Amino acid sequence: MKTAILTMWCAAFLVVAGLSPALAAGPSFGQVVDGVDGRKNTKLATKENWKKYKGQEVSWSGVVQDVDSKGSKEAKIYVADKSRPLYKGYNIALITTEIDKASNLKRGQTIRFKGIIDNFDSKDPGAVVELKEVQLP
């Protein structure tokens, strides 16, 4: 009962603040991939969908596939969300400056991360979504 009341209060606060509860959390990974999947959408629909997603902050999770350096100040983490098709074993690329944390990740480790949607690359099927300014646990 208390949880339901708290949930309703939070939703009401977000509406009063001008945000819908769904938008406050950012889009899900599935929503983004489905919106930019070239097999499911026309080129115009893909471009219009991308405009909605680019720049949004999201909090997702996935399984680490690999970690590589991207210059001396950034790491690139390849992550799989198996709810959508994978490309070479992954479908999310994370760019982070948290080198120490990234270097301690292990293949097969499930992680939760927060970042800003920055880029995508359509694949057949699905897409790879790239996040920047990623914060790791």
N, C-alpha and C positions, 0 to 999 in steps of 0.2 A: 504494500500500500504506500509506504513512504517513498519507495523507488518510483512508483507511478506518478506521485504528486511532484517529486523532484524533476522528473523527466518533463512533465507538462509545464512546470514553472520555467525550466531552461528553454523549452521550445517557445514559450510565450515571450520570454526576454529577447530571444533572437529575432522574433518577428517584430517586436517593438523597436529593436535596434536596426531594423531594415534588412535583416538576413533571414533566409529560410534555413531551418535546421539542416536540410540536405546540403546546402551550399557551404555551411560553416565547416563541414568536414572535408570538403574538396571532393572531386570525382573519384570513383573507385578505379582501380587499374582496368577492370573489365570494361567500364564505360569509355575510358579513353581509347583502348585498343579497338573496341567495336566501332567507335566513332571515326577512327582514321584507317580502318581496314579497307584497302582498295578493292577487295573482292566483294565486300558487302555494300559499299557506298560508291556513288559517282565521284568524279574528281572534284566537282563543285561542292558536294556535300562534305567530302573529306576536308576541304579547305575551310569551309564554314565551321565545321565541328572543331577543327584545330584552333580556330580563333577563340573558341570558348574555353579551351583547356590550357593553352600556353600561358605560362606565368602564374598558374595557380599552385598554391602550396598543398601538398598531399602527405599523408602518412600511410604507407603501405608496408607489406612484409613479403618476404620471398626467401628462396634458398640460394646461398652463395655458390656460384659456379667457378669463379676465378677472380683474382685481384691483380691489377697491373699498375705500374706507375704511369702517370701522364705528366711528364716533365718532372722537375724536382720538388714541386710544391703541391701536386695533386695526385690522387689515386683514382683509378677507374675500377669500379666493382661491377662484375657481371652477375646478375641475379635472375633466377627463374621463378615466375609465377605460373604454376602448372595449370591454372584455370583457363589459360589461353595458349595458342600454339607457340612453340619455342623456335628460335632461330639459332643454330649452332649451340643449342643447350641453354640459351637465355632469352629473355625478352624485356629486361630492364637493365639500363646502364646507369650507374650512379657516379657522379663526379663529386669528390670530396677533398677538402684540405686536411681532414683528420687522418693524416698518414699513419700515426701510431695506432689508432684504432683499426684502420683498414688492414694494416700489416698483421694484426692478430686474428683476423677472420680466417675461418677454415672452410674448405670445400664441404658442401653438404650442411653447413650451419644455417639454421633459420634465423633471420634477423628482421627486426622492425626498423624502419628508417623514415625520416622526414626530409622532403626536398621540394624544389620548385620545378614544375614541368617545363622543360626547355626545348626539346627537339623530339622528332620521331622519324623512323625510317620504315616505310611500308615493306612488308615481306609477303610472300605467298605461301601460306596464309599468315594473317595477323600483322603485327608490327613490333618494333623495338622502340620503347619509350626511354628517353634520356632525361634524368633529373640532375639539376645543378644545386650547389650550395647544400649538399646532403649532410644531415646530422645523423651520426651513428649512435647506437646505444652505448 
